[in-house]
Amino acid sequence: MKTICIFLLSMIMTQSHSQSKFQSDAFQTEMGELLISFVGHGTLMLQIGNTIIHIDPVSREADYNEMPEAVLILITHQHGDHLDMAATGKILKKETKLVLTQSCLDMLEMDDAIDFEVMRNGDIISLGEIKIEAIPAYNIEHKRSNGTAYHPKGEGNGYILNFGDFRVLVAGDTENIPEIKSLKNIDIAFLPMNLPYTMTPEMVADAAKSFKPKVLYPYHFGNTDTNELIVLMKECKQVEVRIREF
């Protein structure tokens, strides 16, 4: 029993040490405290109770040898700054649910031992008490030189995680598309803000003013000046804009 207690204490200390490297915010939900850690770029980690959720884990943003193992991993799309199976493999355990898109699966040779599920735009699944909704993520305006969108419609997902009535949107790589602007009852929203791949500050503000999340985090913003968004959202008192290190 003493050996087991020491092992569990070691795991807790390791996880706390890993998470302390990143800025994080805590929110109260009916399922308990939700801790959101801002790992970097488009990469996040969420913890509620003993449930660890990693979103788009990639090696360049963190040493995943030191990160807590996942109960749930969500991959938004197949680009290398979002899909990194080297990082993902380090936080997989037997019970981990890996959620990804068909475009991701098409690029991988998936081990039969991995519990994975492909979600398409509009799909809804549940993991215990947590409900996950997949929503579209795509470009309308921003395109490559050959005329194709950086993120074509139907390839990528944004995800809404429901912790009871508390709803967290991680939008993935997208613009201010109608499917986002028409959302309801979003408590926390992560919207991408860098060119030429996702949104301008004006696009983020347009989306946020439409569906009015309680808290808005721009993420995946690269060198974009986040102060531009603060100015654009200044008169929208219903939305609190939080700028964090990514």
Rosetta blueprint (number, residue, H / E / L):
1 M L
2 K H
3 T H
4 I H
5 C H
6 I H
7 F H
8 L H
9 L H
10 S H
11 M H
12 I H
13 M H
14 T H
15 Q H
16 S H
17 H H
18 S H
19 Q H
20 S H
21 K L
22 F L
23 Q L
24 S E
25 D E
26 A E
27 F E
28 Q E
29 T E
30 E L
31 M L
32 G E
33 E E
34 L E
35 L E
36 I E
37 S E
38 F E
39 V E
40 G E
41 H L
42 G L
43 T E
44 L E
45 M E
46 L E
47 Q E
48 I E
49 G L
50 N L
51 T E
52 I E
53 I E
54 H E
55 I E
56 D L
57 P L
58 V L
59 S L
60 R L
61 E L
62 A L
63 D L
64 Y L
65 N L
66 E L
67 M L
68 P L
69 E L
70 A L
71 V L
72 L E
73 I E
74 L E
75 I L
76 T L
77 H L
78 Q L
79 H L
80 G L
81 D L
82 H L
83 L L
84 D L
85 M H
86 A H
87 A H
88 T H
89 G H
90 K H
91 I H
92 L L
93 K L
94 K L
95 E L
96 T L
97 K E
98 L E
99 V E
100 L E
101 T L
102 Q H
103 S H
104 C H
105 L H
106 D L
107 M L
108 L L
109 E L
110 M L
111 D L
112 D L
113 A L
114 I L
115 D E
116 F E
117 E E
118 V E
119 M L
120 R L
121 N L
122 G L
123 D L
124 I E
125 I E
126 S E
127 L E
128 G L
129 E L
130 I E
131 K E
132 I E
133 E E
134 A E
135 I E
136 P E
137 A E
138 Y L
139 N L
140 I L
141 E L
142 H L
143 K E
144 R L
145 S L
146 N L
147 G L
148 T L
149 A E
150 Y L
151 H L
152 P L
153 K L
154 G L
155 E L
156 G E
157 N E
158 G E
159 Y E
160 I E
161 L E
162 N E
163 F E
164 G L
165 D L
166 F E
167 R E
168 V E
169 L E
170 V E
171 A L
172 G L
173 D L
174 T L
175 E L
176 N L
177 I L
178 P H
179 E H
180 I H
181 K H
182 S L
183 L L
184 K L
185 N L
186 I L
187 D L
188 I E
189 A E
190 F E
191 L E
192 P E
193 M L
194 N L
195 L L
196 P L
197 Y L
198 T L
199 M L
200 T L
201 P H
202 E H
203 M H
204 V H
205 A H
206 D H
207 A H
208 A H
209 K H
210 S H
211 F H
212 K L
213 P L
214 K L
215 V E
216 L E
217 Y E
218 P E
219 Y E
220 H L
221 F L
222 G L
223 N L
224 T L
225 D L
226 T H
227 N H
228 E H
229 L H
230 I H
231 V H
232 L H
233 M L
234 K L
235 E L
236 C L
237 K L
238 Q L
239 V L
240 E E
241 V E
242 R L
243 I L
244 R L
245 E L
246 F L
